[in-house]
Amino acid sequence: RAAASTSHGVLRPPGSISVVGFFSAHDDMEEDEYVEFEESVASLQVRPDVFVGVVTSGPVAAHFKRLDWIDRTPSVVLQREGLAGSRKHLNLDTHYGEGGAVADWIVRASVPLVDRLTGRNFAVYEQHGLPMFMLFLDLSAAHAPDELGNVGGKSGGLKNNVLLDELRAVAKEHHERISFVYADGIAHA
């Protein structure tokens, strides 16, 4: 079982989503983007897997620019807990008024390329609104996925990791039109 991590005393389970808005002039030039961000994340804050924060300090935002988390303000950063390389960011000044709310981008960006479908994450896929390709695997001998997504075990004589690598290759081409998940084929037989 994967362990939860803590940040500033907050317990965040693996797979949870952290969303942080970065603003250096939230009450001036960036006010429209700040208001849209606040309105967009309000609907997401009821989800137990989404943690939202906002930075309104210019010096703090500058620190995250130096870390290459953002390239300017206003921006939003999204990261899935326990998933290396999952950090994504959006420059709000180019997104503002471009069809689609910030909340829509957050939902799209929070869906991994390939993930195990569970009762906990089904609502994210439902909200994503795309058709779903499901790969059923024998997960009875599998372990919890590690940071690289390795699952272990075999299905039909083939290693689950090999099957998931193939699924990821297909997902890279079609992820904007189809959601890709795998599920326990033994439990759902």
CORURFEN-V660780 format. One line per field, one symbol per residue. burial: I if it has 16 or more other ideal C-beta (glycine too) atoms within 10 Angstrom, else O. Layout:
burial->???
//
This chain:
burial->OOOOOOOOOOOIOIIIIIIIIIIIOIOOOIOOIIOIIOOIIOOIOOOOIIIIOOIIOOOOIOOIIOOOIIOOIIIIIIIIIIIOOIOOIIIIOOIOOOOOOIIOIIIIIIIIOIIIIOOOIOOIIOOOOIOOOOIIIIIOOIOOIOOOIOIOOIIOOOOIIOIIOOIOOOIOOOIOOOIIIIOIIOOOO
//
